[in-house]
Amino acid sequence: MTANELRAALETELAWRQEELAFFKNQLNSIKEDNKSKYRKSLVLVLYAHLEGYIKISLQTYIQYINSQQLSRKDVNTGLMVASMYKEFLAYENLDRKCEIFRRELPDDARLHRLFRRIDFMEKVDDFKEQKLNIDDQIINIESNLRYIVLQKNLYKIGLPIDLFNDYQSDIDALVNRRNSIAHGDFKAGVTAQEFSNWETKVFSILSGVTRLLYDYANNKRYLQ
């Protein structure tokens, strides 16, 4: 996959989401004025679904792009290197005597287990770095509630800056809260045109920003050390 192919995939993914939301918004024209605020509650659910869906798919597509470059772990930034070593870190943490990765026989004294594992890890660091980079795209976890901190965590996991959308923190969290209250049947009031317009503008600003960020990192190879 090339950087331009990545961008094309992201733009296609974003476009259908924008078109679908536009379709549902257009239905407002045939709804009585008194019922429009109620209808916008459903638009909030659709808007949030596209925020969550696009963030997950776009970051997974970026991971697929990175994997397609056939790089070694040592070639990429620390975030991507760590992301590719999920299996190794899991093995390091579980102190399993029969671990396939760390084969040093652990002593009987449980207090020494961790020390031995640390020594094993440091002895293998250079070998780990030489291995081919391959990241499981399931590392992206939206946690069913894409609050601002969850967005930051997922960006951080794959070596991307986490402060680009600081100005949208309150809007993202407010949208998640409203979506939850509507989905759970706790929110009886309707949604005003101004409220929805604000969220829609912010959401697509974020999604466009993510698209530009991923293309920039791919096109300018910012993922490299």
C-alpha positions as CSV (number, residue, x, y, z in Angstrom):
1,M,0.0,0.0,0.0
2,T,1.3,3.4,-0.9
3,A,0.7,6.7,1.0
4,N,-1.7,7.8,-1.8
5,E,-3.6,4.5,-1.6
6,L,-3.9,5.0,2.1
7,R,-5.3,8.5,1.6
8,A,-7.7,7.3,-1.1
9,A,-9.0,4.5,1.2
10,L,-9.5,7.0,4.1
11,E,-11.2,9.6,1.9
12,T,-13.6,6.9,0.5
13,E,-14.4,5.8,4.0
14,L,-15.1,9.3,5.2
15,A,-17.1,10.2,2.1
16,W,-19.8,7.5,2.5
17,R,-20.2,8.5,6.2
18,Q,-20.7,12.1,5.2
19,E,-23.2,11.1,2.5
20,E,-25.2,8.9,4.9
21,L,-25.4,11.6,7.5
22,A,-26.5,14.1,4.9
23,F,-29.3,11.7,3.8
24,F,-30.7,11.5,7.3
25,K,-30.4,15.2,7.8
26,N,-32.4,15.8,4.6
27,Q,-35.3,13.9,6.1
28,L,-35.8,16.9,8.5
29,N,-37.4,18.8,5.5
30,S,-40.4,16.5,5.6
31,I,-40.8,16.5,9.4
32,K,-43.1,19.0,11.2
33,E,-41.2,21.7,13.0
34,D,-42.5,20.5,16.4
35,N,-41.0,17.1,15.9
36,K,-37.6,18.1,14.5
37,S,-35.9,18.3,17.9
38,K,-37.0,14.8,18.6
39,Y,-35.7,13.6,15.2
40,R,-32.3,15.1,15.9
41,K,-31.9,12.7,18.8
42,S,-31.5,10.0,16.2
43,L,-29.1,12.1,14.3
44,V,-26.9,12.3,17.4
45,L,-26.7,8.5,17.4
46,V,-25.8,8.4,13.8
47,L,-23.2,11.1,14.2
48,Y,-21.5,9.4,17.1
49,A,-21.6,6.1,15.3
50,H,-19.6,7.6,12.4
51,L,-17.1,9.3,14.8
52,E,-16.4,6.0,16.5
53,G,-16.5,3.9,13.3
54,Y,-14.2,6.2,11.3
55,I,-11.6,6.6,14.1
56,K,-11.4,2.8,14.5
57,I,-11.2,2.0,10.8
58,S,-8.9,4.8,9.9
59,L,-6.3,3.9,12.6
60,Q,-6.6,0.2,11.6
61,T,-6.0,1.1,7.9
62,Y,-3.0,3.1,9.0
63,I,-1.6,0.0,10.8
64,Q,-2.2,-2.0,7.6
65,Y,-0.3,0.6,5.7
66,I,2.6,0.4,8.2
67,N,2.6,-3.4,8.0
68,S,2.7,-3.3,4.2
69,Q,6.0,-1.4,4.3
70,Q,7.9,-4.5,5.3
71,L,10.0,-2.8,7.9
72,S,12.0,-4.0,10.9
73,R,11.0,-3.0,14.3
74,K,14.2,-1.0,14.7
75,D,13.2,1.2,11.8
76,V,10.1,2.7,13.3
77,N,9.2,5.0,16.2
78,T,9.0,3.6,19.7
79,G,5.2,3.6,19.8
80,L,5.0,1.4,16.7
81,M,7.8,-0.8,18.0
82,V,6.0,-1.4,21.3
83,A,2.7,-2.0,19.5
84,S,4.3,-4.8,17.5
85,M,5.6,-6.4,20.6
86,Y,2.3,-7.2,22.4
87,K,3.1,-10.9,22.5
88,E,6.5,-10.4,23.9
89,F,5.4,-8.0,26.6
90,L,2.6,-10.4,27.5
91,A,5.1,-13.2,27.9
92,Y,7.4,-11.0,29.9
93,E,4.7,-10.1,32.4
94,N,3.2,-13.5,33.0
95,L,6.4,-15.2,34.3
96,D,5.5,-18.5,32.7
97,R,8.3,-21.1,33.0
98,K,7.2,-22.6,29.7
99,C,7.1,-19.4,27.8
100,E,8.0,-19.8,24.1
101,I,9.8,-16.4,24.0
102,F,11.7,-16.4,27.2
103,R,13.3,-19.8,27.8
104,R,15.6,-19.1,30.8
105,E,14.7,-21.6,33.6
106,L,13.3,-19.6,36.5
107,P,14.6,-20.2,40.0
108,D,12.4,-21.7,42.7
109,D,12.4,-18.5,44.6
110,A,9.4,-16.6,43.3
111,R,11.1,-13.3,44.3
112,L,13.7,-13.9,41.7
113,H,11.3,-14.7,38.9
114,R,10.9,-11.1,37.8
115,L,14.6,-10.4,38.0
116,F,15.4,-13.4,35.7
117,R,12.7,-12.3,33.3
118,R,14.2,-8.8,33.2
119,I,17.6,-10.2,32.4
120,D,16.1,-12.4,29.7
121,F,14.3,-9.4,28.2
122,M,17.4,-7.2,28.0
123,E,19.5,-10.0,26.5
124,K,16.9,-10.3,23.7
125,V,16.2,-6.6,23.1
126,D,18.5,-6.4,20.0
127,D,16.9,-9.6,18.5
128,F,13.5,-8.2,19.1
129,K,14.4,-5.0,17.2
130,E,15.7,-6.9,14.2
131,Q,12.5,-8.8,13.7
132,K,9.9,-7.8,11.1
133,L,7.4,-5.3,12.2
134,N,3.9,-6.6,12.3
135,I,1.1,-4.9,14.3
136,D,-2.2,-6.6,15.1
137,D,-4.8,-4.0,14.1
138,Q,-7.0,-5.2,17.0
139,I,-4.7,-3.1,19.2
140,I,-7.1,-0.3,18.4
141,N,-9.8,-0.3,21.1
142,I,-12.5,2.3,21.1
143,E,-14.0,0.9,24.3
144,S,-17.6,1.5,23.1
145,N,-17.3,5.1,24.4
146,L,-14.9,7.2,22.3
147,R,-14.2,9.9,24.9
148,Y,-11.3,12.2,24.4
149,I,-9.0,10.1,26.6
150,V,-9.8,7.0,24.6
151,L,-8.9,8.8,21.4
152,Q,-5.6,9.9,22.9
153,K,-4.8,6.4,24.1
154,N,-5.4,5.0,20.6
155,L,-3.3,7.6,18.9
156,Y,-0.5,7.1,21.5
157,K,-0.5,3.3,21.0
158,I,0.7,3.7,17.4
159,G,3.1,6.6,17.8
160,L,0.9,9.5,16.8
161,P,0.7,12.9,18.6
162,I,-2.1,13.0,21.2
163,D,-2.6,16.8,21.6
164,L,-3.8,17.7,18.1
165,F,-7.5,17.7,19.2
166,N,-7.2,19.3,22.6
167,D,-9.6,22.0,21.6
168,Y,-12.3,19.5,21.0
169,Q,-12.1,17.6,24.3
170,S,-15.3,19.0,25.9
171,D,-17.2,18.6,22.6
172,I,-16.2,15.0,22.2
173,D,-17.1,14.1,25.8
174,A,-20.4,16.0,25.6
175,L,-21.3,14.1,22.5
176,V,-20.5,10.8,24.1
177,N,-22.6,11.7,27.2
178,R,-25.6,12.8,25.1
179,R,-25.3,9.7,22.9
180,N,-25.3,7.5,26.0
181,S,-28.3,9.2,27.6
182,I,-30.3,9.0,24.4
183,A,-29.3,5.3,23.7
184,H,-30.2,4.3,27.2
185,G,-33.5,6.1,27.2
186,D,-32.6,8.6,29.8
187,F,-32.8,11.8,27.7
188,K,-36.3,12.9,27.1
189,A,-35.8,16.4,25.6
190,G,-35.0,17.0,22.0
191,V,-31.8,18.3,20.4
192,T,-31.7,21.8,19.1
193,A,-30.4,22.7,15.6
194,Q,-27.6,24.7,17.1
195,E,-26.5,21.8,19.4
196,F,-26.4,19.3,16.5
197,S,-24.7,21.7,14.1
198,N,-22.0,22.3,16.7
199,W,-21.3,18.6,17.2
200,E,-21.5,17.9,13.5
201,T,-18.9,20.6,12.7
202,K,-16.6,19.5,15.4
203,V,-16.9,15.8,14.5
204,F,-16.0,16.2,10.9
205,S,-13.3,18.6,11.7
206,I,-11.7,15.8,13.9
207,L,-12.3,13.2,11.2
208,S,-10.7,15.4,8.5
209,G,-7.9,16.1,10.9
210,V,-7.2,12.4,11.5
211,T,-7.2,11.9,7.7
212,R,-4.6,14.6,7.2
213,L,-2.5,13.3,10.1
214,L,-2.4,9.8,8.9
215,Y,-1.6,10.8,5.3
216,D,1.1,13.2,6.5
217,Y,2.8,10.5,8.6
218,A,2.6,8.0,5.8
219,N,3.7,10.4,3.0
220,N,6.5,12.0,4.9
221,K,7.5,8.7,6.6
222,R,7.2,10.3,10.1
223,Y,6.7,6.8,11.5
224,L,10.4,6.1,11.0
225,Q,13.0,6.5,13.7
